[in-house]
């Protein structure tokens, strides 16, 4: 049975850009542009049911009451690849603050290792978008969610481009209530923990390393 907490955004424009992003011939400059474009497109659906509140304003014609987001927003990219999605999200949500989480995967054990954490002091009172292009083994993602919970966050969403079934299972084994938004759920991981068919190492392709 499909997991209701996994939301695949299969919009034709997102899928077209994701196909370009996957292509091995896509160079770092184009890869960066596509990553930001896809992140911007995804934000519309990811934030669709965020709470709003009345906001009185005056138009050039008369007074009225509109609607505005009820809570501040914090964007938390998982370093380093998550930075590649940040500008795309901020394009749509320019007032969002940014926290940073450095979580890397040990290449031998595939377990997450935290090396950096800098979050806004009032992050618990905000809507949080945790972003990373890939949800592979799920170790880094689950660890990042744990760090945010320790900081008091109660409302967060995990946003990625490509997820592996193993990564979804691992994150939801620890945090079943966290919604995962992605553009695709791929087939599987290989023996080195890379997603198949995937798009390679997002950080390396993003930064040309």
N, C-alpha and C positions, 0 to 999 in steps of 0.2 A: 504494500500500500504506500502511496506517495506520502512524503513527510510534509505536513501543512506548514511547517516552519522553514521550508526551503522554497524560495520563490525565484523561479527562473524567468528572467526578463527576455522574452524572445521577440522583441520588436524587430522588424525587418532591417531598420537602419543600424541598430545595435549589432545584429548578426552579420551584416555586411562589413562593418568596421572590425568586428572580432575576427572575421576571416582574414582580412588584410593584416591584422595584428599577428595572427598565428604564422603567417607566411615567413619562411626562413629568409626570404629575399628582402624583407622589410628592414631597412637600416635604422640605427638608433634614433636619428632625428624624426623620422616618420613614426617610429614606434612610440616615442614620447607624445607626439601629437595625437595619435590614435587613442592612446591610453587616457589622455585627458578628455578627449571627445566622448569616449564611451562612458567615462565616469560622470560627465555632465548629463548625458542622456539618461543614465540610470537613476540619478538623483530624483527626477520627477516621480518615479514609481516608488522609490524607497521611502520618500517622505509623504506619500499620498494620505495616510491616515494620522499624521501628527496632529496633536490638539491645537486648536486656535481659540482666540478670545476676541470679544468685541473691541474695536478701536475707533473712537469718535474722531472724525476729521472734517475738514471743510473743503469741498471741491470749488472750482471757480463759480459754481452756480448756487450751492447751498450746503448746509451741514448734513452729514450723514454718518452712519456707523458702519464701518467695514470690518473685515476680519484680518487678524494677524497671528503669526505663530505665538503660542502661549509661553513657550520656554526658550531660553537661549540654546545655542547649538555649539557642540564641541566636536571637532573633527580630529580623530586620532589615527594617523597612519602608522602601520607597523614598519619600522625601518628595516631595510632601506627602500625596498621596492614600493611600499605604500606611498612614498612621496610622489611617485609618478602619477598617482590619481588625485593628489591634493588640489592642484590648481584647477582641475576640472570641476571638482565639488565646490571649491570656493567661488568659481565663476557664477554658480547659481545661488550660493549661500555666502555672500561676501562678508557678512557680519559674524560668521562663525569664528570661534577661537580654535587654536590648534594645540593639541598635546602631542607628545612623541613617546613611542614605546620602541625600544631596541630589543628585539627578540630574534636570535639567530638559531639555526638548526645545526646541531653537531653532526657533521657529515658521517661520522662512524656509527653513532648510536641513533641518529635521527631524532634525538630528544631536544626540546627547546632550552636555550640558555638566555637568560635576561641580562642585558648589559647596560641599558639606559632607560630611564623613566623620568619624564618631565610633564606634569599635567597641571591645568589650571586649578587653583585652590578650591573653586566652587563647582568643580565638574559634576558633583553629585546632584546639583540642581539643574542640570542641562540634559538635552537630548544628545546622545552620543552616536556618532557614526564611526565605527572601527573599520578601517579600510586596508586591504592588501590585495594585489592582483590575483594571487593564487591561494587556494585552500587545498593543500596537498596532503600531508600526513595529518594535519589538524593540530599538531603539537604546539606550534607557535600561536595559532589562533586561539586555542583553548587557554594557553598561558596568558595571552593578552587580555582575554575576557576576565580571567581570574584577577589580574592586576587591577583592572578597572572596577571590579566588584569590591576589592579591598579598599579602593579609593571612595567607595560609597555610591558608585553608579548603579542605578536601578532601571534605567531606560536606555538600551543600546541596541544597535543593529550591526551585523557583520556584513560588509559589502565587498565582494570580490568579482573578478571577471570569470574565472574558471575554477570549478571545484571538482575534486575527486570524491567518489562515494566513500572512500576510506576516511578522508578528511572530514566530511560531513558527519559520519558516524562517530569519529573521535571527538569532535567538538560538542556534538549533542549528547554524547555519553556523559560529559561533565556539566554541560550547560544546555539542557534540552529546551529551555524557554527562549533561547536567543534566536531570533530569526536570521536566516542566511539568505542574502540576495545575491544572485549571480547571473551571468549571461549564458552560462552553459555548465552542465554537469557532464564531465568527460568519463571515459570508460574505466580507467583504473590507474594505479601507480605502478611504476616499474620497480626493479629490485633496488634502485638507488633513491627511491622516494620521489621521482619526478612524474608529473601527470602525463598520461597518454590519452589522446594525441597531444594535448597541452599546447604550450607555446614556448617551451624551453625555460631557461632561467630568466625570469622577468627582470631581476635586478641587473644581470649581466647585459641583457639586451637593451635595457633602459639607459644604462650608463656607459655602454660600450666597453665593458671590462671583460 
